[in-house]
Amino acid sequence: MPMEPKPGKSGSAGATSATEAGSPWAPFRHPIFTVIWLATVISNIGSWMYSTATGWLMTELAPDPFVVSMVQVAATLPMFLLALPAGALADVIDRRRLLIAVEIATTALSAVFAAFVWLDIVTPSSLLLFTFLIGVAGVLTAPSWQAIVPQLVPKRDLAPAVTLNGVGFNISRAVGPALGGIVMGLLGIAAPFWINAVSNLGSVGALIWWRSPRSGNSHLPAERLWGAIVTGIRYGRYNAHLQATLVRSVGFFLFASAY
């Protein structure tokens, strides 16, 4: 981490430091943020390739429109069922260990399903099952990925770090489906599933390499999962700004998901 200018130094040095701190690229000065950001972008590209391939694969296995639509149901149902518990879990247990464990499980699930597709033993039921399980893993890690950002950069770089995370997600969302289609056309339907499994290894390696800063010792008992969920619901009920955000989110995603 670069040292802050000491009092009494020239004003130009202080102005330079302020300019650097205000740069949208400032978070990339911190190696751990850069490594984890690149790893998650690559992993998300693999995930979008996987998402594209699952829909296409289902049209080959069972072209009935209702069955094909169930792929999106299996992918999004975990968020509906587990978003609150996942958020509470990120506050109750060590986030780094949670991320490592679930990302390893995601890699294993993705590799097993890729083998099913490669061996041509996949069925509509197994496709929906693995899509649901991988979706569960994604929901369990999503709050923790967001919550560790303040541990990767100093406070002055937090706002651009959050913005860069959004940029990285949109990059992967734009690139992933296109790459998925190209790879399927060139290498076959199993290729995107293998790439998804391999792309997740970068996230696992980055998390193992990272050593999160230790928080101060607390003399309070560990919070229970259900208690954390209730606290979160209560906070959302009485926080007017969060209520406005939730209303806008529901109003948008209800119709955007259908589309």
N, C-alpha and C positions, 0 to 999 in steps of 0.2 A: 504494500500500500504506500503511495507517495506521501512524503512528510508534508505537513501543513507549514506555510511560511510563518516564521516567528515574528512576534510584535517588534516593530522598529525597523523591519526591512523596508525596502523601497516600495512605493505604491504600485509600480509596474509589475513587480513580482506577484503582489496580491491580486492585481487585475488579471494576470495570466492564469493564476490558479482558479479564480472564479470563472474565467472563460472555459477552462478545461472541465471544471465541475459541471457547467451548464451544457456541455456538448451532449447531443443525443447518442454519441458513440462512447461516452465516458465509461460505461460499464465494461467495455471490452479491454480497458486497461487492467482489469483484474483477471488473472489467468483462470481462476476457478470458474468464474462466470462464463468466460469465453468457451472453456471446454464443455461445460454442462449445456450451454446454449447450443453449440454445434451438435452435441450428442443428441439432444432432444429434437432438434430440427430433422436430423437424419432419421431418428426413430419415428417421428411423426410422418415423414415422407413414406416410410415403410408401412405405417398404419393406414395411410390413405390408399396406397397401392393395394393393401389387403382388402380394404373396404370396397374398392372398385371391383376387385377380382371375385369377391364373394357374391355380389349381385349378378355378375356375369355367369359365374359357375352355376348358380341356382337356376338361371334361365335354361341351362343345358340339362340339369338334373330333373327339374320339374317346372316346365314353362307356364304353369297355371299362375295367373296374376296374383291371386291371394297368397299362394305359397311364396312367390318372389317377394311380395311385400312383407312377409314375415321375417325376412333377413333384416330389414330396418327395425322391425319390432324387437328382434333379439338383440340388436346393437344398442338400442336406446332404452330399453326397459330397465337395465341395470341403473342408469342414471335416475330414473323415476323412483326406483325402489330404494336405492342405497346412497343417494347424495347426502342426506343428513347424517347417517351413521359414518360415512366416509369423512365428512368434515369434522365430526367429533373425534374420530379416531386419530386424525392428524394432530389434535391438541392433547390427546391422552397419552400416546406412546411416542417413542423416538422416531422422528420423521425419516431420518436417513436410513435407519434399519428397516422401517416399513417399506420405503421405496426400493431398497435393495432386494428384500424378500419378494415383493410382489412383481418387480421387474424380472427377476429370475424365473418366477412362476409363469409370467407372460411369455418369456422366451421359450420355455419348455412347451407350453401349450401351443404356441405358434409353430414350433418345429414338428410336434406330433401331428398337427393338422396338415402341415405341408407334406409330411410323409404319407398321410391318408390320400391326399390329392394326387401325389406322385405315383402311388401304387394303384390308383384308380379304385379305391375301396370306399371312397366318401359317399355318403347318402344325404338326402335332404335333411334328415333328422340330425345326423352328426354335424352337418354344416351349421345348423341352427344352434346346436348345443355348444360347439366351440366358439361361435360368434358371441353367444351369451356369456360364456365363461371369460373370454378375452375382454368383453365389455365390462364385466364385473371388475376385473383387474384394473382396467383403465379408470373406472370410477373411484376405486379405492386409492389410487395414487394421485388423482387430479388435485385435490385440495392440498396435499403435501407438496407437490411440485410448486404450487403458487406460494405456499407459506414459507418455503426455504429461501425465496429471493432475498429477503432482508438479511439473511446470513451470508449471502454471496458477495454483496457490495455494501459500502458504507452508506449511511443515510442520505448523503447529498446526491448519490447516484441512483437512488431507489426508483424515482419516477421514470427516468429513461430506461432503467432495467426492466420495469414492468411493461413499458411501451415496446421494447425490443422483443420481449417474450411474445407479445401479440403479433409483432411483425413476423417472427419466426414461425408462429402457428399458421399465419396466412400464406407465407411462402410455401410451407409444406402442403397446405390445402390446395394451392394452385398447381404445384409441381407433381404431387403424388398421383392423382388420378390420371394425368397425362402419361406419366412414366409407366403406370400400371397397364394402361392400354397398349403402349408401345412394347413393353416387355412380354405381355401375353401374346401379341402378334408375332414376336420374333422367337421367343423361347418356350412358349406353351403356357397353359393355364396354371401349372404348379409353380412357375418361377416367381410370381409376386409373393406367394406365401413363404417361400424360402427366403426371399429378400427381406420380408417383414421380420422373420425370426432373427436373421443375422443383424439387421439394422438395430435391433434392441440391445445388442451386446455392448454397443458404445455407451449407452446410458448406464448399464450395469458397471462397466469399467470406470466411468467417470465418478459414479457415486462411491465406489470402493476406494478410489484414489482420494476423494475429498474427505477431509476431516472437519466436521462441523464444529463450530465453537461451542464450548460447554456453557450451559446456562448456570446461573447461580443456584446453589443448593437451596431447596425449599423444605421447610419444616412441616408443611401442610401435607396431609395424606393425598395420595394420587386420586385424581378425579375419575369417577366412574363413567363408563360410556353413556349410559342412559341419562345421567345427570348432565353431561356435556351437551347432549341433544336437547334436553329441556332448556338449558341455559341459552343455547343458540336460538331456539324458537322464541323464548321470552325476549331476547335482544331484538330479534326481527319484528316482534309485535310492537315494541315501544320505541323503536328508532325510526323516525319519520323519513330520514334520507334513505335508509335501507328499504323501507316499505315502497318508496317511489321507484327505486331500482328494481325491486321484485315485480311490481306491477308492470313496468315497461318490459321486463324480460319475459314474463308470461305472455303478455300481449303480442310480443314479436315471435317467440319461439313456438308458440302453439300453432301458428299458421305457417311459419317457415318450415317446421318439421314436416307438416303435412305436404307442403310443396316438395 
